[in-house]
Amino acid sequence: AEVLAEECPTPMRRVGVKERYGQVGTQAFLQQEYGLTAEHILEAAGQLL
């Protein structure tokens, strides 16, 4: 990400866990809770286009 930002500026969108208390649950629950499902990632990528 740093190389792209410095050498080849390109639109980027960070996808990850925001600052909040952690949850406990299944992988599927946690992905949904933190917006890390394939659908959420595709939506974030689509916003760049």
Stockholm file with secondary structure:
# STOCKHOLM 1.0

chainA/1-49         AEVLAEECPTPMRRVGVKERYGQVGTQAFLQQEYGLTAEHILEAAGQLL
#=GR chainA/1-49 SS CHHHHHHSCCCCCCCSCCSSCCCCSCHHHHHHHTTCSHHHHHHHHHTTC
#=GC SS_cons        CHHHHHHSCCCCCCCSCCSSCCCCSCHHHHHHHTTCSHHHHHHHHHTTC
//
